[in-house]
Amino acid sequence: IPHKGIKPALFWQFLLQTYCAGFNHANRNATATKVNNSYSVPSRVLKCFEPNMCGFIACLAAFSVIVVRSEEADNGIRVFDSNGNAIGLSKAAGPKAIKETALSRAALFGTTAAVPTLLLALLKRAKFVQRNPMIIAPVRHISTAIIFGLMIPVSFSLFPQFGKIKKESLEEEFQSLDRNGELFYHRGL
């Protein structure tokens, strides 16, 4: 059933985003060292909020990843050679891993919010649904659960877990290595 006001909508979004923040923190790249626990809210992320709810939910999901995992951008993440040997911590690889994870999370929650809404907009035109409006709530919940379940593997596979980054994109200490032109990093979930 749709929310009856702004307070219930904010309450349920608060619970969802709290869960997402915990999930993001638990599944971050564990190679980032903890130096500073206070992170500022990136203002450029706030610009992506759209007036529609699906875009808003997608932006909240991406925003949650960026805020919770911002220590990876500040402190860097471990990069590896093609044999899996750790080379060192790179501050340039951190933002790339965060961006990829934020985009995959936005795709997950944005699609999960958009598809059931579109489906219900189409179903509301059907005479069967107009005669039986009580069917809307179960269809909304079931379609949301199905789309979410289908989108989890899709969103996690948008970017590989072990991403590639060119040595030229990294700090000078990595550019002088006598290895092939790419290094690898673990982006987390």
Backbone as JSON Lines, residues from 0, in Angstrom:
{"i":0,"aa":"I","n":[0.86,-1.17,0.0],"ca":[0.0,0.0,0.0],"c":[0.91,1.23,0.0]}
{"i":1,"aa":"P","n":[0.59,2.22,-0.81],"ca":[1.41,3.44,-0.83],"c":[1.41,4.12,0.53]}
{"i":2,"aa":"H","n":[2.46,4.87,0.8],"ca":[2.57,5.58,2.07],"c":[1.48,6.64,2.19]}
{"i":3,"aa":"K","n":[0.99,6.82,3.41],"ca":[-0.09,7.78,3.66],"c":[0.44,9.18,3.96]}
{"i":4,"aa":"G","n":[1.73,9.34,3.94],"ca":[2.31,10.66,4.21],"c":[3.82,10.6,4.14]}
{"i":5,"aa":"I","n":[4.43,11.72,4.42],"ca":[5.88,11.82,4.31],"c":[6.59,11.11,5.47]}
{"i":6,"aa":"K","n":[5.99,11.12,6.66],"ca":[6.64,10.48,7.81],"c":[6.83,8.98,7.64]}
{"i":7,"aa":"P","n":[5.81,8.23,7.22],"ca":[6.05,6.79,7.01],"c":[7.05,6.53,5.88]}
{"i":8,"aa":"A","n":[7.0,7.34,4.83],"ca":[7.94,7.15,3.72],"c":[9.37,7.38,4.2]}
{"i":9,"aa":"L","n":[9.57,8.44,4.96],"ca":[10.92,8.71,5.49],"c":[11.37,7.64,6.47]}
{"i":10,"aa":"F","n":[10.46,7.14,7.28],"ca":[10.81,6.1,8.24],"c":[11.31,4.85,7.52]}
{"i":11,"aa":"W","n":[10.56,4.38,6.51],"ca":[10.96,3.16,5.81],"c":[12.22,3.39,4.98]}
{"i":12,"aa":"Q","n":[12.4,4.58,4.42],"ca":[13.64,4.87,3.7],"c":[14.82,4.92,4.67]}
{"i":13,"aa":"F","n":[14.6,5.46,5.87],"ca":[15.66,5.49,6.88],"c":[16.09,4.07,7.24]}
{"i":14,"aa":"L","n":[15.12,3.18,7.44],"ca":[15.47,1.79,7.75],"c":[16.22,1.13,6.61]}
{"i":15,"aa":"L","n":[15.77,1.33,5.38],"ca":[16.44,0.74,4.21],"c":[17.86,1.27,4.08]}
{"i":16,"aa":"Q","n":[18.03,2.58,4.21],"ca":[19.36,3.16,4.04],"c":[20.29,2.8,5.2]}
{"i":17,"aa":"T","n":[19.75,2.61,6.4],"ca":[20.56,2.15,7.51],"c":[21.07,0.74,7.25]}
{"i":18,"aa":"Y","n":[20.19,-0.12,6.76],"ca":[20.6,-1.47,6.39],"c":[21.67,-1.42,5.29]}
{"i":19,"aa":"C","n":[21.44,-0.59,4.27],"ca":[22.39,-0.49,3.15],"c":[23.75,0.02,3.63]}
{"i":20,"aa":"A","n":[23.75,0.98,4.54],"ca":[25.02,1.49,5.06],"c":[25.77,0.39,5.79]}
{"i":21,"aa":"G","n":[25.07,-0.4,6.59],"ca":[25.71,-1.53,7.26],"c":[26.24,-2.56,6.29]}
{"i":22,"aa":"F","n":[25.46,-2.86,5.25],"ca":[25.9,-3.8,4.21],"c":[27.13,-3.27,3.48]}
{"i":23,"aa":"N","n":[27.1,-1.99,3.14],"ca":[28.25,-1.38,2.45],"c":[29.5,-1.42,3.32]}
{"i":24,"aa":"H","n":[29.34,-1.14,4.59],"ca":[30.48,-1.15,5.5],"c":[31.03,-2.57,5.67]}
{"i":25,"aa":"A","n":[30.15,-3.53,5.8],"ca":[30.6,-4.92,5.99],"c":[31.26,-5.49,4.75]}
{"i":26,"aa":"N","n":[30.89,-5.02,3.57],"ca":[31.4,-5.57,2.32],"c":[32.35,-4.63,1.6]}
{"i":27,"aa":"R","n":[32.94,-3.7,2.32],"ca":[33.9,-2.78,1.69],"c":[35.2,-3.51,1.4]}
{"i":28,"aa":"N","n":[36.08,-2.86,0.7],"ca":[37.4,-3.41,0.45],"c":[38.16,-3.35,1.77]}
{"i":29,"aa":"A","n":[38.52,-4.47,2.3],"ca":[39.11,-4.54,3.64],"c":[40.57,-4.12,3.68]}
{"i":30,"aa":"T","n":[41.17,-3.79,2.53],"ca":[42.58,-3.39,2.55],"c":[42.76,-1.93,2.9]}
{"i":31,"aa":"A","n":[41.68,-1.16,2.91],"ca":[41.79,0.26,3.27],"c":[42.11,0.35,4.76]}
{"i":32,"aa":"T","n":[43.1,1.14,5.08],"ca":[43.45,1.31,6.49],"c":[42.62,2.42,7.09]}
{"i":33,"aa":"K","n":[42.33,2.31,8.37],"ca":[41.49,3.28,9.04],"c":[42.37,4.36,9.64]}
{"i":34,"aa":"V","n":[42.24,5.58,9.13],"ca":[43.02,6.69,9.64],"c":[42.11,7.72,10.3]}
{"i":35,"aa":"N","n":[41.01,8.04,9.62],"ca":[40.12,9.09,10.09],"c":[38.69,8.59,9.98]}
{"i":36,"aa":"N","n":[37.91,8.7,11.03],"ca":[36.55,8.2,11.01],"c":[35.52,9.22,10.56]}
{"i":37,"aa":"S","n":[35.9,10.48,10.37],"ca":[34.93,11.49,9.97],"c":[35.09,11.79,8.49]}
{"i":38,"aa":"Y","n":[34.01,11.62,7.75],"ca":[34.03,11.85,6.31],"c":[32.94,12.83,5.95]}
{"i":39,"aa":"S","n":[33.27,13.74,5.07],"ca":[32.31,14.75,4.66],"c":[31.39,14.2,3.58]}
{"i":40,"aa":"V","n":[30.23,14.81,3.46],"ca":[29.27,14.41,2.45],"c":[29.65,15.08,1.13]}
{"i":41,"aa":"P","n":[29.93,14.3,0.09],"ca":[30.29,14.9,-1.19],"c":[29.11,15.65,-1.79]}
{"i":42,"aa":"S","n":[29.27,16.94,-2.04],"ca":[28.17,17.75,-2.54],"c":[27.77,17.38,-3.95]}
{"i":43,"aa":"R","n":[28.69,16.85,-4.74],"ca":[28.32,16.5,-6.12],"c":[27.32,15.36,-6.16]}
{"i":44,"aa":"V","n":[27.28,14.52,-5.13],"ca":[26.32,13.42,-5.1],"c":[24.92,13.96,-4.88]}
{"i":45,"aa":"L","n":[24.79,15.02,-4.08],"ca":[23.48,15.58,-3.79],"c":[22.82,16.14,-5.04]}
{"i":46,"aa":"K","n":[23.6,16.51,-6.05],"ca":[23.06,17.07,-7.28],"c":[22.32,16.03,-8.11]}
{"i":47,"aa":"C","n":[22.58,14.74,-7.86],"ca":[21.96,13.7,-8.69],"c":[20.53,13.39,-8.26]}
{"i":48,"aa":"F","n":[20.04,13.94,-7.14],"ca":[18.69,13.63,-6.7],"c":[17.68,14.17,-7.7]}
{"i":49,"aa":"E","n":[16.79,13.32,-8.14],"ca":[15.76,13.69,-9.09],"c":[14.45,13.8,-8.33]}
{"i":50,"aa":"P","n":[13.5,14.52,-8.91],"ca":[12.23,14.65,-8.2],"c":[11.43,13.35,-8.13]}
{"i":51,"aa":"N","n":[11.7,12.41,-9.03],"ca":[10.93,11.16,-8.96],"c":[11.55,10.21,-7.95]}
{"i":52,"aa":"M","n":[10.73,9.34,-7.4],"ca":[11.16,8.46,-6.32],"c":[12.17,7.41,-6.78]}
{"i":53,"aa":"C","n":[12.03,6.88,-7.99],"ca":[12.95,5.85,-8.46],"c":[14.36,6.4,-8.58]}
{"i":54,"aa":"G","n":[14.49,7.58,-9.14],"ca":[15.79,8.23,-9.22],"c":[16.33,8.57,-7.85]}
{"i":55,"aa":"F","n":[15.44,8.98,-6.96],"ca":[15.83,9.31,-5.6],"c":[16.37,8.08,-4.88]}
{"i":56,"aa":"I","n":[15.71,6.95,-5.03],"ca":[16.16,5.72,-4.39],"c":[17.5,5.27,-4.96]}
{"i":57,"aa":"A","n":[17.66,5.36,-6.28],"ca":[18.93,4.99,-6.9],"c":[20.05,5.89,-6.39]}
{"i":58,"aa":"C","n":[19.78,7.19,-6.28],"ca":[20.8,8.11,-5.77],"c":[21.13,7.85,-4.3]}
{"i":59,"aa":"L","n":[20.11,7.5,-3.5],"ca":[20.38,7.18,-2.1],"c":[21.27,5.95,-1.98]}
{"i":60,"aa":"A","n":[21.03,4.96,-2.84],"ca":[21.85,3.75,-2.8],"c":[23.3,4.06,-3.16]}
{"i":61,"aa":"A","n":[23.5,4.85,-4.21],"ca":[24.85,5.24,-4.61],"c":[25.5,6.12,-3.54]}
{"i":62,"aa":"F","n":[24.73,7.05,-3.01],"ca":[25.22,7.95,-1.97],"c":[25.68,7.18,-0.74]}
{"i":63,"aa":"S","n":[24.92,6.16,-0.35],"ca":[25.28,5.34,0.8],"c":[26.63,4.67,0.6]}
{"i":64,"aa":"V","n":[26.86,4.13,-0.6],"ca":[28.15,3.48,-0.9],"c":[29.28,4.5,-0.81]}
{"i":65,"aa":"I","n":[29.07,5.67,-1.41],"ca":[30.12,6.68,-1.45],"c":[30.49,7.17,-0.04]}
{"i":66,"aa":"V","n":[29.49,7.42,0.79],"ca":[29.77,7.92,2.14],"c":[30.42,6.85,3.01]}
{"i":67,"aa":"V","n":[29.84,5.65,3.0],"ca":[30.34,4.59,3.89],"c":[31.75,4.14,3.48]}
{"i":68,"aa":"R","n":[32.02,4.14,2.18],"ca":[33.31,3.62,1.72],"c":[34.3,4.72,1.36]}
{"i":69,"aa":"S","n":[34.05,5.95,1.77],"ca":[34.94,7.05,1.4],"c":[36.34,6.9,1.99]}
{"i":70,"aa":"E","n":[36.5,6.11,3.03],"ca":[37.85,5.89,3.57],"c":[38.75,5.19,2.56]}
{"i":71,"aa":"E","n":[38.16,4.42,1.64],"ca":[38.96,3.77,0.6],"c":[39.55,4.81,-0.36]}
{"i":72,"aa":"A","n":[38.81,5.87,-0.63],"ca":[39.33,6.92,-1.49],"c":[40.41,7.73,-0.77]}
{"i":73,"aa":"D","n":[40.22,7.93,0.52],"ca":[41.18,8.72,1.29],"c":[42.47,7.97,1.58]}
{"i":74,"aa":"N","n":[42.36,6.69,1.89],"ca":[43.52,5.92,2.32],"c":[44.08,4.99,1.26]}
{"i":75,"aa":"G","n":[43.29,4.7,0.23],"ca":[43.74,3.81,-0.83],"c":[43.35,2.37,-0.57]}
{"i":76,"aa":"I","n":[43.45,1.56,-1.63],"ca":[43.19,0.13,-1.53],"c":[44.37,-0.62,-2.14]}
{"i":77,"aa":"R","n":[44.48,-1.87,-1.78],"ca":[45.6,-2.69,-2.23],"c":[45.45,-3.03,-3.71]}
{"i":78,"aa":"V","n":[46.54,-2.92,-4.46],"ca":[46.55,-3.33,-5.85],"c":[47.46,-4.54,-6.0]}
{"i":79,"aa":"F","n":[47.17,-5.36,-7.01],"ca":[47.86,-6.62,-7.21],"c":[48.39,-6.71,-8.63]}
{"i":80,"aa":"D","n":[49.43,-7.54,-8.82],"ca":[49.91,-7.81,-10.17],"c":[49.09,-8.97,-10.74]}
{"i":81,"aa":"S","n":[49.41,-9.39,-11.95],"ca":[48.63,-10.44,-12.61],"c":[48.76,-11.81,-11.94]}
{"i":82,"aa":"N","n":[49.76,-11.98,-11.09],"ca":[49.94,-13.23,-10.35],"c":[49.24,-13.22,-9.0]}
{"i":83,"aa":"G","n":[48.6,-12.1,-8.65],"ca":[47.9,-11.99,-7.37],"c":[48.77,-11.51,-6.24]}
{"i":84,"aa":"N","n":[49.99,-11.07,-6.54],"ca":[50.88,-10.56,-5.49],"c":[50.55,-9.11,-5.18]}
{"i":85,"aa":"A","n":[50.42,-8.8,-3.9],"ca":[50.11,-7.44,-3.49],"c":[51.3,-6.53,-3.8]}
{"i":86,"aa":"I","n":[51.01,-5.41,-4.45],"ca":[52.05,-4.46,-4.83],"c":[52.11,-3.3,-3.84]}
{"i":87,"aa":"G","n":[50.96,-2.85,-3.34],"ca":[50.91,-1.74,-2.4],"c":[49.53,-1.12,-2.36]}
{"i":88,"aa":"L","n":[49.38,-0.02,-1.61],"ca":[48.12,0.69,-1.51],"c":[48.09,1.83,-2.53]}
{"i":89,"aa":"S","n":[46.99,1.96,-3.23],"ca":[46.84,3.01,-4.23],"c":[45.62,3.86,-3.91]}
{"i":90,"aa":"K","n":[45.84,5.17,-3.8],"ca":[44.73,6.09,-3.59],"c":[43.96,6.34,-4.88]}
{"i":91,"aa":"A","n":[44.55,6.06,-6.02],"ca":[43.86,6.24,-7.3],"c":[42.9,5.1,-7.59]}
{"i":92,"aa":"A","n":[43.17,3.92,-7.1],"ca":[42.3,2.77,-7.34],"c":[41.05,2.83,-6.46]}
{"i":93,"aa":"G","n":[41.15,3.47,-5.29],"ca":[40.02,3.55,-4.36],"c":[38.78,4.2,-4.96]}
{"i":94,"aa":"P","n":[38.89,5.42,-5.52],"ca":[37.71,6.05,-6.11],"c":[37.1,5.25,-7.27]}
{"i":95,"aa":"K","n":[37.94,4.58,-8.03],"ca":[37.42,3.76,-9.14],"c":[36.59,2.61,-8.6]}
{"i":96,"aa":"A","n":[37.07,1.96,-7.56],"ca":[36.31,0.85,-6.95],"c":[35.0,1.35,-6.35]}
{"i":97,"aa":"I","n":[35.04,2.51,-5.7],"ca":[33.83,3.07,-5.09],"c":[32.82,3.45,-6.17]}
{"i":98,"aa":"K","n":[33.29,4.07,-7.23],"ca":[32.39,4.48,-8.32],"c":[31.69,3.28,-8.95]}
{"i":99,"aa":"E","n":[32.44,2.22,-9.21],"ca":[31.85,1.03,-9.81],"c":[30.81,0.4,-8.88]}
{"i":100,"aa":"T","n":[31.12,0.34,-7.6],"ca":[30.18,-0.24,-6.64],"c":[28.94,0.63,-6.5]}
{"i":101,"aa":"A","n":[29.12,1.95,-6.47],"ca":[27.98,2.87,-6.36],"c":[27.08,2.75,-7.58]}
{"i":102,"aa":"L","n":[27.65,2.63,-8.76],"ca":[26.83,2.48,-9.98],"c":[26.06,1.16,-9.98]}
{"i":103,"aa":"S","n":[26.72,0.09,-9.52],"ca":[26.01,-1.2,-9.48],"c":[24.89,-1.17,-8.45]}
{"i":104,"aa":"R","n":[25.11,-0.5,-7.31],"ca":[24.06,-0.4,-6.29],"c":[22.92,0.48,-6.77]}
{"i":105,"aa":"A","n":[23.23,1.56,-7.49],"ca":[22.17,2.42,-8.05],"c":[21.35,1.65,-9.07]}
{"i":106,"aa":"A","n":[21.99,0.82,-9.87],"ca":[21.26,0.0,-10.84],"c":[20.35,-0.99,-10.13]}
{"i":107,"aa":"L","n":[20.84,-1.58,-9.05],"ca":[20.05,-2.55,-8.29],"c":[18.79,-1.91,-7.73]}
{"i":108,"aa":"F","n":[18.94,-0.84,-6.96],"ca":[17.79,-0.24,-6.3],"c":[16.94,0.61,-7.24]}
{"i":109,"aa":"G","n":[17.56,1.25,-8.21],"ca":[16.8,2.04,-9.17],"c":[15.88,1.18,-10.02]}
{"i":110,"aa":"T","n":[16.41,0.07,-10.51],"ca":[15.6,-0.84,-11.32],"c":[14.52,-1.5,-10.46]}
{"i":111,"aa":"T","n":[14.88,-1.87,-9.24],"ca":[13.91,-2.49,-8.33],"c":[12.77,-1.53,-8.0]}
{"i":112,"aa":"A","n":[13.03,-0.25,-7.97],"ca":[11.97,0.73,-7.72],"c":[11.19,1.06,-8.98]}
{"i":113,"aa":"A","n":[11.85,1.09,-10.13],"ca":[11.21,1.54,-11.36],"c":[10.31,0.49,-12.01]}
{"i":114,"aa":"V","n":[10.78,-0.75,-12.1],"ca":[10.03,-1.76,-12.85],"c":[8.66,-2.06,-12.22]}
{"i":115,"aa":"P","n":[8.55,-2.29,-10.9],"ca":[7.21,-2.52,-10.35],"c":[6.29,-1.3,-10.51]}
{"i":116,"aa":"T","n":[6.85,-0.11,-10.45],"ca":[6.03,1.09,-10.65],"c":[5.48,1.13,-12.07]}
{"i":117,"aa":"L","n":[6.32,0.82,-13.04],"ca":[5.86,0.78,-14.43],"c":[4.85,-0.34,-14.66]}
{"i":118,"aa":"L","n":[5.11,-1.49,-14.06],"ca":[4.19,-2.62,-14.18],"c":[2.82,-2.26,-13.63]}
{"i":119,"aa":"L","n":[2.79,-1.61,-12.46],"ca":[1.51,-1.24,-11.87],"c":[0.79,-0.17,-12.69]}
{"i":120,"aa":"A","n":[1.56,0.73,-13.29],"ca":[0.93,1.75,-14.14],"c":[0.22,1.08,-15.32]}
{"i":121,"aa":"L","n":[0.83,0.04,-15.86],"ca":[0.2,-0.7,-16.96],"c":[-0.99,-1.53,-16.47]}
{"i":122,"aa":"L","n":[-0.83,-2.17,-15.31],"ca":[-1.92,-3.02,-14.79],"c":[-3.14,-2.22,-14.38]}
{"i":123,"aa":"K","n":[-2.95,-0.99,-13.93],"ca":[-4.09,-0.19,-13.49],"c":[-5.05,0.12,-14.63]}
{"i":124,"aa":"R","n":[-4.6,-0.03,-15.85],"ca":[-5.46,0.19,-17.02],"c":[-6.35,-1.02,-17.31]}
{"i":125,"aa":"A","n":[-5.95,-2.17,-16.81],"ca":[-6.71,-3.39,-17.08],"c":[-8.03,-3.38,-16.31]}
{"i":126,"aa":"K","n":[-9.08,-3.87,-16.96],"ca":[-10.42,-3.87,-16.33],"c":[-10.45,-4.79,-15.12]}
{"i":127,"aa":"F","n":[-9.7,-5.89,-15.18],"ca":[-9.67,-6.81,-14.04],"c":[-9.15,-6.1,-12.78]}
{"i":128,"aa":"V","n":[-8.11,-5.31,-12.94],"ca":[-7.52,-4.6,-11.8],"c":[-8.43,-3.47,-11.36]}
{"i":129,"aa":"Q","n":[-9.12,-2.83,-12.29],"ca":[-10.05,-1.76,-11.93],"c":[-11.23,-2.31,-11.13]}
{"i":130,"aa":"R","n":[-11.65,-3.54,-11.44],"ca":[-12.73,-4.17,-10.68],"c":[-12.24,-4.7,-9.33]}
{"i":131,"aa":"N","n":[-10.95,-5.07,-9.25],"ca":[-10.35,-5.64,-8.03],"c":[-9.11,-4.84,-7.63]}
{"i":132,"aa":"P","n":[-9.28,-3.64,-7.09],"ca":[-8.11,-2.81,-6.76],"c":[-7.25,-3.37,-5.63]}
{"i":133,"aa":"M","n":[-7.78,-4.33,-4.87],"ca":[-7.01,-4.92,-3.77],"c":[-5.85,-5.77,-4.29]}
{"i":134,"aa":"I","n":[-5.85,-6.09,-5.56],"ca":[-4.77,-6.91,-6.13],"c":[-3.49,-6.1,-6.33]}
{"i":135,"aa":"I","n":[-3.61,-4.8,-6.29],"ca":[-2.45,-3.94,-6.56],"c":[-1.35,-4.14,-5.52]}
{"i":136,"aa":"A","n":[-1.7,-4.18,-4.24],"ca":[-0.68,-4.31,-3.18],"c":[0.1,-5.62,-3.3]}
{"i":137,"aa":"P","n":[-0.55,-6.78,-3.45],"ca":[0.25,-8.01,-3.6],"c":[1.1,-8.01,-4.86]}
{"i":138,"aa":"V","n":[0.57,-7.47,-5.95],"ca":[1.35,-7.43,-7.19],"c":[2.58,-6.54,-7.0]}
{"i":139,"aa":"R","n":[2.4,-5.42,-6.32],"ca":[3.53,-4.52,-6.06],"c":[4.62,-5.23,-5.25]}
{"i":140,"aa":"H","n":[4.23,-5.88,-4.17],"ca":[5.21,-6.53,-3.3],"c":[5.88,-7.73,-3.98]}
{"i":141,"aa":"I","n":[5.09,-8.54,-4.66],"ca":[5.66,-9.71,-5.33],"c":[6.58,-9.3,-6.46]}
{"i":142,"aa":"S","n":[6.15,-8.32,-7.26],"ca":[7.0,-7.88,-8.37],"c":[8.28,-7.22,-7.86]}
{"i":143,"aa":"T","n":[8.19,-6.49,-6.76],"ca":[9.39,-5.88,-6.18],"c":[10.37,-6.96,-5.72]}
{"i":144,"aa":"A","n":[9.86,-7.99,-5.05],"ca":[10.73,-9.07,-4.59],"c":[11.35,-9.82,-5.76]}
{"i":145,"aa":"I","n":[10.58,-10.07,-6.8],"ca":[11.11,-10.8,-7.96],"c":[12.17,-9.96,-8.68]}
{"i":146,"aa":"I","n":[11.88,-8.69,-8.93],"ca":[12.84,-7.82,-9.62],"c":[14.1,-7.66,-8.79]}
{"i":147,"aa":"F","n":[13.95,-7.49,-7.48],"ca":[15.12,-7.37,-6.62],"c":[15.97,-8.64,-6.69]}
{"i":148,"aa":"G","n":[15.33,-9.79,-6.61],"ca":[16.05,-11.06,-6.69],"c":[16.75,-11.25,-8.03]}
{"i":149,"aa":"L","n":[16.11,-10.83,-9.11],"ca":[16.73,-10.95,-10.42],"c":[17.86,-9.93,-10.62]}
{"i":150,"aa":"M","n":[17.73,-8.77,-10.01],"ca":[18.72,-7.71,-10.2],"c":[19.98,-7.89,-9.35]}
{"i":151,"aa":"I","n":[19.92,-8.66,-8.28],"ca":[21.11,-8.84,-7.44],"c":[22.27,-9.4,-8.26]}
{"i":152,"aa":"P","n":[22.12,-10.53,-8.94],"ca":[23.27,-11.03,-9.72],"c":[23.64,-10.09,-10.87]}
{"i":153,"aa":"V","n":[22.65,-9.44,-11.46],"ca":[22.94,-8.52,-12.57],"c":[23.77,-7.33,-12.07]}
{"i":154,"aa":"S","n":[23.35,-6.74,-10.96],"ca":[24.07,-5.56,-10.47],"c":[25.47,-5.92,-9.97]}
{"i":155,"aa":"F","n":[25.62,-7.08,-9.35],"ca":[26.94,-7.47,-8.87],"c":[27.88,-7.86,-10.01]}
{"i":156,"aa":"S","n":[27.3,-8.19,-11.17],"ca":[28.15,-8.57,-12.3],"c":[28.38,-7.44,-13.29]}
{"i":157,"aa":"L","n":[27.86,-6.25,-13.02],"ca":[28.1,-5.12,-13.92],"c":[29.59,-4.81,-14.03]}
{"i":158,"aa":"F","n":[30.29,-4.93,-12.92],"ca":[31.73,-4.7,-12.88],"c":[32.38,-5.91,-12.23]}
{"i":159,"aa":"P","n":[33.54,-6.32,-12.69],"ca":[34.18,-7.5,-12.1],"c":[34.64,-7.22,-10.66]}
{"i":160,"aa":"Q","n":[34.66,-8.27,-9.84],"ca":[35.15,-8.13,-8.47],"c":[36.61,-7.72,-8.43]}
{"i":161,"aa":"F","n":[37.38,-8.25,-9.36],"ca":[38.79,-7.86,-9.46],"c":[38.92,-6.97,-10.69]}
{"i":162,"aa":"G","n":[38.86,-5.67,-10.45],"ca":[38.92,-4.71,-11.53],"c":[40.34,-4.49,-12.01]}
{"i":163,"aa":"K","n":[40.44,-4.03,-13.26],"ca":[41.74,-3.71,-13.84],"c":[41.91,-2.2,-13.85]}
{"i":164,"aa":"I","n":[43.13,-1.78,-13.64],"ca":[43.45,-0.36,-13.72],"c":[44.82,-0.22,-14.37]}
{"i":165,"aa":"K","n":[44.93,0.72,-15.28],"ca":[46.2,0.91,-15.98],"c":[47.2,1.57,-15.05]}
{"i":166,"aa":"K","n":[48.45,1.17,-15.21],"ca":[49.51,1.73,-14.36],"c":[49.62,3.23,-14.51]}
{"i":167,"aa":"E","n":[49.3,3.74,-15.71],"ca":[49.39,5.18,-15.95],"c":[48.38,5.96,-15.11]}
{"i":168,"aa":"S","n":[47.31,5.3,-14.67],"ca":[46.29,5.95,-13.86],"c":[46.65,5.97,-12.38]}
{"i":169,"aa":"L","n":[47.68,5.25,-12.01],"ca":[48.07,5.12,-10.61],"c":[49.2,6.08,-10.25]}
{"i":170,"aa":"E","n":[49.61,6.03,-9.0],"ca":[50.7,6.86,-8.5],"c":[52.02,6.48,-9.17]}
{"i":171,"aa":"E","n":[53.0,7.35,-9.07],"ca":[54.3,7.14,-9.73],"c":[54.98,5.85,-9.28]}
{"i":172,"aa":"E","n":[54.84,5.49,-8.03],"ca":[55.51,4.28,-7.53],"c":[55.06,3.02,-8.26]}
{"i":173,"aa":"F","n":[53.84,3.02,-8.8],"ca":[53.33,1.86,-9.53],"c":[53.67,1.93,-11.01]}
{"i":174,"aa":"Q","n":[53.9,3.11,-11.54],"ca":[54.18,3.26,-12.96],"c":[55.57,2.76,-13.33]}
{"i":175,"aa":"S","n":[56.47,2.73,-12.38],"ca":[57.84,2.32,-12.69],"c":[58.05,0.81,-12.61]}
{"i":176,"aa":"L","n":[57.0,0.07,-12.3],"ca":[57.14,-1.38,-12.19],"c":[57.38,-2.0,-13.55]}
{"i":177,"aa":"D","n":[58.21,-3.03,-13.61],"ca":[58.53,-3.71,-14.86],"c":[57.55,-4.84,-15.15]}
{"i":178,"aa":"R","n":[56.29,-4.58,-15.05],"ca":[55.27,-5.59,-15.32],"c":[54.39,-5.1,-16.46]}
{"i":179,"aa":"N","n":[53.38,-5.9,-16.83],"ca":[52.5,-5.47,-17.93],"c":[51.77,-4.18,-17.54]}
{"i":180,"aa":"G","n":[51.02,-3.62,-18.45],"ca":[50.43,-2.29,-18.27],"c":[49.24,-2.22,-17.36]}
{"i":181,"aa":"E","n":[48.81,-3.34,-16.75],"ca":[47.63,-3.32,-15.91],"c":[47.91,-3.92,-14.53]}
{"i":182,"aa":"L","n":[47.26,-3.35,-13.55],"ca":[47.25,-3.92,-12.21],"c":[45.8,-4.19,-11.83]}
{"i":183,"aa":"F","n":[45.59,-4.89,-10.75],"ca":[44.26,-5.31,-10.36],"c":[43.97,-4.86,-8.94]}
{"i":184,"aa":"Y","n":[42.66,-4.72,-8.64],"ca":[42.21,-4.35,-7.29],"c":[40.92,-5.09,-7.02]}
{"i":185,"aa":"H","n":[40.62,-5.3,-5.76],"ca":[39.36,-5.93,-5.35],"c":[38.41,-4.79,-4.99]}
{"i":186,"aa":"R","n":[37.27,-4.7,-5.68],"ca":[36.38,-3.56,-5.47],"c":[35.39,-3.76,-4.32]}
{"i":187,"aa":"G","n":[35.23,-4.97,-3.82],"ca":[34.24,-5.23,-2.78],"c":[32.86,-5.36,-3.4]}
{"i":188,"aa":"L","n":[31.85,-5.56,-2.57],"ca":[30.48,-5.67,-3.07],"c":[29.86,-4.32,-2.97]}
